[in-house]
Amino acid sequence: MSRGFVKEDDQEDIPIVPPRAELPNGVTNYVTPAGWDALLSEKQMLTDEKNQLNISSENERRIALNHINAKLHLLNNRIAEAKIIDLKEQPQNEIRFGARVTFRIEATKTVQTFQIVGVDEADIAKGKISFLSPLAKALLNKKKGEKAILKTGREERVFDVIEITYG
């Protein structure tokens, strides 16, 4: 039946689910083992939420289920595309995916540490940056003692690699 013949108050709102962190088409969804565990934990949490939904109104229940199912759909797609990187197999003396990198910003002499992680794991407040970020791209393949250069508009920021660890 055409939607034109349905009463307006019977029409259901399509759930608006915020998109997950951007992963461009064709880019492999790399995750650390901790990131993989977090994705599976999130899936379990959403599944539990779905199974324990206690809403008496059938319409509200359907809307809540649609919302959870939409989030699960996005998450399941991300899980299906995930490629777990074993950090023990990364070259320990070189910055690659999963590395925790300590560097000094030459201009300010400030020392910072970040781990290069997957897009779903990235959280700057926790010292985790996406492997797609400009800083991560500048640091990749560098070794201890080398300089990474990040071009930002008209200036270049120089980072001295102090330490590289995994795990």
N, C-alpha and C positions, 0 to 999 in steps of 0.2 A: 504494500500500500504506500502511496506517495505521502511524504511528510506533510503535504498540504492538507491532508484530511485528518490529521491528528490534532487533538486539542492542544493549545499552547502549554497548558500546565502539565501535560503528559510528556513534554519533550525534556529529555535528560541533558544536563550540562555535560559536555565533554571535559574530562579531568585535565587540568593544566598541570603538567609535571615539568619542573625545571630540567633542562638538559644536563647530562653528565659533563664532566670536564671535556673540552674539545679534543678530539683525536681526528686529525685530517684523514680523508679517504686515502687508502693505500698505505698508511703508516701502521706498522706493527704495534700492537698494544703490549709493550713490554711491562712486566711487573716484577717486583722483588718477591721473594717468598712471603715476606710480611704483608706486602700489598695483596697477594693472592689470598692469604688468610683473611685479610680485611674484607675483600670482596665476598668470600664465602660466608663470613660472619654477617655481613650486611644482608645477604640473601636469606640466611636463616632468620634474622630479625624480622625481615619483611614477611616471610612465610609464617612465622609465629604470630605476627600482628594480624595477618589475614585470617589465620585459623582461630584466633581468640577475639575476633571482632564481635562486640556485643552491642549492637544497635537494634532497637526494637522496630523503628520505622523502616519498612521495606525499601522505600525510595532512598533514604539516607544510607542504608546498608549497601545498596547497589552502587551508589555514588562512591562510597568509601572503598568498596571492593574494586571498582574500576580504577580508582586512583592508585591503590596498592598494586594492582595488576599491571598498570602502565609503568610504574617504577620498576617492578620485577622484570618486565619486558626489556627495558633499557639495560638493566643490570645483567640479565642473562645474555644479552648480545655482547656486552663488554667482557663477561666471563668467557664466552665462547671464542672470542678473538684474542684472549690473553695468551702471552708467551712468557712463561716464568723463566727468569734468568738466575742460574745458580751463581751466587756471588763468589763461591770458592773457585769457580772455573774462570773468573775474570783475571786478566794479568794484574797481579797485585801491585806492580810498580807503575801502572799507567791508569789514567782516569778513563773509566768506562761506565756503562750503566751500573748503578748500584753503589758506586764509589762514594765514600764520605771524604770530602775534600776540605782541607784547611788551607786558606790562602790569605795573603796580605794585599790589601788594596794600596797600590803604590802612592796614589795621590794623598791619602789620608793616614796611611800606615795602620789602618784598622785591620784587625785579624777577624775572619769569619769562617764558619764551618757550615757546609751544606752537603746533604746527600742527594745524589741524582737518582730520581725515582720515576715511576710511571705517572701518567696524568691523573689517575684517580687517587694516588698517594700524596701528590704534591700538597704541601702545606707550609708556607713560608714561616709561620709562627713556630713550627716544629723543626725548622731547619731542613726542609725537604723541598727540592725544586724539580720540576718536570724536565725530563730529558729533551723536551722540545723547546725549553726556554732559551733565550739568547745567551744567558750566562752559562748554562750547561753546554750548549753547543760550542762556546768559546773554550771551555775547559776540557772537553773531550779529547782524548788521545795525548794529553800533556802528561809529563812526568814530574816528579819532585825536583824542584830547582828551576823548572822552566817557567816561562811567562805566558799567560793567556791574555789576548787582547780582545776587548769587546768594543766595537765601534757603535757609538750612540750619537747619531746625528753628526755634528761637526767635531765631536771629541772622541778620543779613544781612552778607555779605562784599561789600565794594566793591572793584572793580578799575578802575584808571585805565588806559585804552588809550594806550600810548606810541607804538607803531609797528605798521604792517600791511604785510606783504610777501607776494608770491606767487612761487612757483617754487623 
